[in-house]
Amino acid sequence: MRSGISRKINKQGRVVIPKCVRNDLHIEEGDSFDVLVQDDDTIVLKKKKQVIISEEELESALSDIKDEAVREKIKEKIKTEK
């Protein structure tokens, strides 16, 4: 665990992650994070993993779902989360 790096929150509520940490963890502009607050007021940023799947792989994975409306809803949800 790293220590010794402290940051202040700006007026917009933003905290800058130091460049050395971004580089070490391969954090890039546009990456998404979950913000978790633990019982002891510890804030955890968890980087979301991006899964890349082709249209063909998606169609194959959804082919067992018989309800067309459900398949379309799942596809739409996946597209909005990209």
C-alpha positions as CSV (number, residue, x, y, z in Angstrom):
1,M,0.0,0.0,0.0
2,R,1.3,3.5,-0.9
3,S,1.5,6.1,1.7
4,G,2.6,9.7,2.0
5,I,0.5,11.2,-0.8
6,S,-2.3,13.5,0.3
7,R,-4.7,15.6,-1.8
8,K,-7.3,18.2,-1.2
9,I,-10.8,18.3,-2.6
10,N,-11.4,21.3,-4.9
11,K,-14.5,23.5,-5.0
12,Q,-16.1,21.1,-7.5
13,G,-15.5,18.1,-5.2
14,R,-12.8,16.7,-7.3
15,V,-9.6,14.9,-6.1
16,V,-6.6,14.6,-8.5
17,I,-5.0,11.1,-8.5
18,P,-1.2,11.8,-8.7
19,K,0.3,11.0,-12.1
20,C,2.8,8.5,-10.6
21,V,-0.2,6.5,-9.2
22,R,-2.2,6.8,-12.5
23,N,0.9,5.5,-14.4
24,D,1.5,2.6,-12.0
25,L,-2.1,1.5,-12.1
26,H,-2.6,2.2,-15.9
27,I,-5.4,4.7,-15.2
28,E,-6.4,6.6,-18.3
29,E,-8.7,9.5,-19.1
30,G,-12.3,8.1,-19.3
31,D,-11.7,5.1,-17.0
32,S,-14.7,4.5,-14.7
33,F,-14.5,3.8,-10.9
34,D,-16.9,2.6,-8.2
35,V,-16.7,4.6,-5.1
36,L,-17.1,2.5,-2.0
37,V,-17.3,3.9,1.6
38,Q,-16.4,1.6,4.4
39,D,-17.6,1.6,8.0
40,D,-14.5,3.4,9.2
41,D,-15.0,6.2,6.6
42,T,-12.3,4.9,4.3
43,I,-13.1,5.7,0.7
44,V,-12.1,3.1,-1.8
45,L,-11.9,3.7,-5.6
46,K,-12.3,0.5,-7.5
47,K,-11.4,0.6,-11.2
48,K,-14.1,-0.9,-13.4
49,K,-12.9,-3.5,-15.8
50,Q,-13.8,-2.9,-19.4
51,V,-14.9,-6.0,-21.3
52,I,-14.6,-5.9,-25.0
53,I,-16.9,-8.2,-26.9
54,S,-17.6,-8.3,-30.6
55,E,-21.2,-8.0,-32.0
56,E,-21.0,-11.7,-33.1
57,E,-19.9,-12.9,-29.6
58,L,-22.7,-10.9,-28.0
59,E,-25.3,-12.3,-30.4
60,S,-24.0,-15.8,-29.7
61,A,-24.1,-15.3,-25.9
62,L,-27.7,-14.0,-26.1
63,S,-29.0,-16.6,-28.5
64,D,-30.3,-18.8,-25.7
65,I,-32.7,-16.1,-24.6
66,K,-35.9,-16.7,-26.4
67,D,-37.6,-13.4,-25.6
68,E,-36.6,-10.8,-28.2
69,A,-37.5,-7.9,-26.0
70,V,-35.2,-9.1,-23.2
71,R,-32.3,-9.7,-25.7
72,E,-32.7,-6.1,-27.0
73,K,-32.9,-4.7,-23.5
74,I,-29.7,-6.4,-22.5
75,K,-27.9,-5.2,-25.7
76,E,-29.1,-1.7,-25.1
77,K,-27.8,-1.8,-21.5
78,I,-24.4,-3.1,-22.6
79,K,-24.1,-0.3,-25.3
80,T,-25.0,2.5,-22.7
81,E,-22.3,1.2,-20.3
82,K,-19.5,1.4,-22.9
